[in-house]
Amino acid sequence: MSNKKIISVVVPTYNEIENAVPVANAIIDEITTNLPEYEYELLFIDNNSNDGTRDAIRQLCAENKNIKAIFNLKNFGPDNSPYYGMLQATGDCVILFTADFQDPLEMIHKMVREWEKGYKVITAIKKSSQESPIMRFFRSIYYKAIRQISNTDIIEHFTGFGLYDRSFMDVLRTLDDPIPFLRGIVAEFSENRLEMPYEQLKRRAGKSHIKFFALYDIAMRSITSYTKIGLRLATFVGFITAILSFIVAIIYFVYKLTHWNTFSAGMAPVTIGMFFLGAVQLAFLGLLGEYVMSINLRIMNRPIVIESERINFDKKEESDV
């Protein structure tokens, strides 16, 4: 039996028929060439693809027993599926890697070399990107805003791409969070962490399947999980609005008494005030609803992912999951 340490690389997929085989070959070549002293485990976790990706992954698994696969029963979102895949990995360290080649392959051996120095978590930080400048601008604003209002020091431009030591993976397995937010968990619980900058590349093939509402869910998950600002802002704005309304009412009342025959308030101030207060109430009801929904999902404690099939896991591994 080999005494080599094992590197687990987890690759989430959803309709990546053009990338599945090339990314598997590229990762294997990267490890065997630059990290020959290690064994590898390549784990695909597929989010219910319908374009032939699963057939391509099955073929890969048939040809190489070091390649494993988990097929989800349905699409469980861009957060839950990668997180669950990481929990199923068995290596001495786990690397989360995208199937679209936006993560540079050479980062794999660079992160492993830093891990050998004793770092438990290595987070890859997008210092530059070949994505749309507009998207990067809005992402930067989002990260800075969340970092300012969060109880945890949220990591800017960190997407989950990184290396995680087995000891940190053991921490993740104890959390039992049905709606995990990996970026926040890493910031909150990781120790001896190193940040490594990289340039995010363009997709080699295909197109991104992460839609607006998926990005919105990720943003709201960070707010409801790691900030109190929403609830406190509602309280502060409510008090401030009430005080301002009282002051305006007193001013109007006094002005009417002193200019009874010449001052006509009209309906405009009343209408504007009603619309303003209604908008504030609806906005904070929506924000409160996000917190309630987050609480509800955690109380229901549904599984992160439900599998329909797994390949190349031996019986012992399957019984341990």
HELIX and SHEET records of a PDB file:
HELIX    1   1 ALA A   20  ASN A   34  1                                  15    
HELIX    2   2 THR A   53  GLU A   63  1                                  11    
HELIX    3   3 GLY A   77  GLN A   88  1                                  12    
HELIX    4   4 GLU A  106  GLU A  116  1                                  11    
HELIX    5   5 PRO A  133  ILE A  149  1                                  17    
HELIX    6   6 ARG A  166  LEU A  175  1                                  10    
HELIX    7   7 LEU A  182  PHE A  189  1                                   8    
HELIX    8   8 PHE A  212  TYR A  226  1                                  15    
HELIX    9   9 ILE A  229  THR A  258  1                                  30    
HELIX   10  10 ALA A  268  MET A  300  1                                  33    
HELIX   11  11 LYS A  315  ASP A  320  1                                   6    
SHEET    1   A 8 ARG A 193  GLN A 200  0                                        
SHEET    2   A 8 VAL A 121  SER A 129  1                                        
SHEET    3   A 8 PHE A 158  ASP A 165 -1                                        
SHEET    4   A 8 CYS A  93  LEU A  96 -1                                        
SHEET    5   A 8 ILE A   6  THR A  13  1                                        
SHEET    6   A 8 GLU A  39  ASP A  46  1                                        
SHEET    7   A 8 ILE A  67  ASN A  72  1                                        
SHEET    8   A 8 GLU A 307  ILE A 311 -1                                        
END                                                                             
